[in-house]
Amino acid sequence: LIAILGVTVRCEFDLTSWEESILTTVFFAGNFIGAIFWGYIADKFGRKKVLFLISIGAGSFSLIAAFSPNYAFLACCRFLFGFAVSGGDHGVTYCSEFLPTKSRGYVLVIVSAFLVVALPFESSLALLFLGYAKLNWRYFLGV
């Protein structure tokens, strides 16, 4: 997502190419640390609680990032968003626990296919928000 919005963020905060790339790097750093953390928490306290927490966390940090006053604050929000969203994989596991063995593989393939649809959809939304509607990148993060 930040790669799509990078050019407008770069202009607003007057970033170098290196600083722009750090926004993507901190997301994946948070994702890496979060995956380890959420895996442990899901095993200890349950996947349902983890899914609730990551939903609140991901939504909150994305919305807070839309109000970033500076580059450092945005980078921190992207790290925390990456940390929160990394637990999302537990949703597939949680879903599979309730499926009959016979249809589990079929349903999980369909669930996984939504990612293939979601990524181009996200890019299309960015084009709509930033290209045609001429809205700021903050609106896109806030939605």
C-alpha positions as CSV (number, residue, x, y, z in Angstrom):
1,L,0.0,0.0,0.0
2,I,2.6,2.5,0.9
3,A,4.5,1.8,-2.3
4,I,1.4,3.0,-4.2
5,L,1.1,6.1,-2.0
6,G,4.9,6.6,-1.8
7,V,5.1,9.4,-4.4
8,T,2.5,11.6,-2.7
9,V,3.9,10.9,0.8
10,R,7.4,11.7,-0.6
11,C,6.2,15.1,-1.9
12,E,4.3,16.1,1.3
13,F,7.1,15.3,3.7
14,D,10.0,16.1,1.2
15,L,11.5,12.7,1.6
16,T,14.5,11.2,-0.2
17,S,14.2,7.9,-2.0
18,W,15.8,6.1,0.9
19,E,13.4,7.6,3.4
20,E,10.5,6.6,1.2
21,S,11.7,3.0,1.0
22,I,12.1,2.9,4.8
23,L,8.3,3.2,5.1
24,T,7.9,-0.1,3.3
25,T,10.8,-1.6,5.3
26,V,9.3,-0.7,8.7
27,F,6.0,-2.3,7.7
28,F,7.7,-5.6,7.0
29,A,9.9,-5.4,10.1
30,G,6.7,-5.0,12.1
31,N,5.2,-7.9,10.1
32,F,8.1,-10.1,11.0
33,I,8.1,-9.4,14.7
34,G,4.3,-9.5,14.8
35,A,4.1,-12.9,13.2
36,I,6.2,-14.4,16.0
37,F,4.2,-12.6,18.6
38,W,0.7,-13.3,17.3
39,G,1.6,-17.0,16.8
40,Y,2.5,-17.3,20.4
41,I,-0.5,-15.3,21.6
42,A,-2.9,-17.3,19.4
43,D,-1.6,-20.6,20.8
44,K,-1.8,-19.3,24.4
45,F,-5.1,-17.4,24.4
46,G,-7.0,-18.4,21.2
47,R,-7.3,-17.3,17.6
48,K,-10.6,-15.6,18.1
49,K,-9.1,-13.1,20.6
50,V,-6.1,-12.5,18.3
51,L,-8.4,-11.8,15.3
52,F,-10.3,-9.3,17.4
53,L,-7.1,-7.5,18.6
54,I,-5.5,-7.4,15.1
55,S,-8.7,-6.0,13.6
56,I,-8.8,-3.2,16.2
57,G,-5.0,-2.6,15.9
58,A,-4.8,-2.6,12.1
59,G,-7.8,-0.3,11.7
60,S,-6.6,2.0,14.5
61,F,-3.0,2.3,13.3
62,S,-4.1,2.9,9.7
63,L,-6.5,5.6,10.7
64,I,-3.9,7.2,13.1
65,A,-1.4,7.2,10.2
66,A,-3.7,9.3,8.1
67,F,-3.2,12.1,10.6
68,S,0.6,11.8,10.7
69,P,2.1,15.2,11.4
70,N,5.6,14.1,10.2
71,Y,7.6,11.3,8.6
72,A,8.8,9.7,11.9
73,F,5.2,9.4,13.2
74,L,4.1,7.9,9.9
75,A,6.9,5.3,10.0
76,C,6.0,4.3,13.6
77,C,2.4,3.9,12.5
78,R,3.4,1.8,9.5
79,F,5.5,-0.4,11.8
80,L,2.6,-0.9,14.3
81,F,0.2,-1.5,11.4
82,G,2.6,-4.2,10.0
83,F,2.8,-5.7,13.5
84,A,-1.0,-5.8,13.9
85,V,-1.8,-7.1,10.4
86,S,0.7,-10.0,10.6
87,G,-1.7,-11.9,12.8
88,G,-4.3,-12.0,10.0
89,D,-3.2,-15.4,8.8
90,H,-4.8,-16.8,11.9
91,G,-8.1,-16.1,10.3
92,V,-7.6,-18.8,7.7
93,T,-6.5,-21.3,10.4
94,Y,-9.5,-20.3,12.6
95,C,-11.9,-20.8,9.6
96,S,-10.4,-24.2,8.8
97,E,-11.0,-25.5,12.3
98,F,-14.7,-25.3,11.7
99,L,-14.8,-26.8,8.3
100,P,-15.6,-30.4,7.6
101,T,-12.5,-32.3,6.4
102,K,-14.0,-33.1,3.1
103,S,-14.5,-29.5,2.0
104,R,-11.7,-27.8,3.9
105,G,-9.2,-27.7,1.0
106,Y,-11.8,-26.3,-1.4
107,V,-13.0,-23.6,0.9
108,L,-9.5,-22.5,1.9
109,V,-8.4,-22.2,-1.7
110,I,-11.4,-19.9,-2.3
111,V,-10.6,-17.9,0.8
112,S,-7.0,-17.5,-0.3
113,A,-8.1,-16.5,-3.8
114,F,-9.7,-13.4,-2.3
115,L,-6.1,-12.0,-1.8
116,V,-5.6,-12.3,-5.6
117,V,-8.7,-10.2,-6.1
118,A,-8.0,-7.8,-3.2
119,L,-4.6,-6.5,-4.3
120,P,-5.7,-5.2,-7.8
121,F,-8.8,-3.8,-6.2
122,E,-6.6,-1.9,-3.7
123,S,-4.5,-0.5,-6.5
124,S,-7.7,0.5,-8.4
125,L,-8.9,2.3,-5.2
126,A,-5.6,4.2,-5.0
127,L,-6.0,5.2,-8.7
128,L,-9.6,6.4,-8.0
129,F,-8.6,8.3,-4.8
130,L,-5.3,9.8,-6.0
131,G,-5.8,10.0,-9.7
132,Y,-9.3,10.8,-10.5
133,A,-10.7,12.3,-7.3
134,K,-7.5,14.2,-6.6
135,L,-7.7,13.3,-2.9
136,N,-4.8,13.3,-0.5
137,W,-3.1,10.0,0.5
138,R,-4.5,10.6,4.0
139,Y,-8.0,9.8,2.8
140,F,-6.9,6.5,1.4
141,L,-5.2,5.4,4.6
142,G,-8.3,6.6,6.6
143,V,-10.7,4.5,4.6
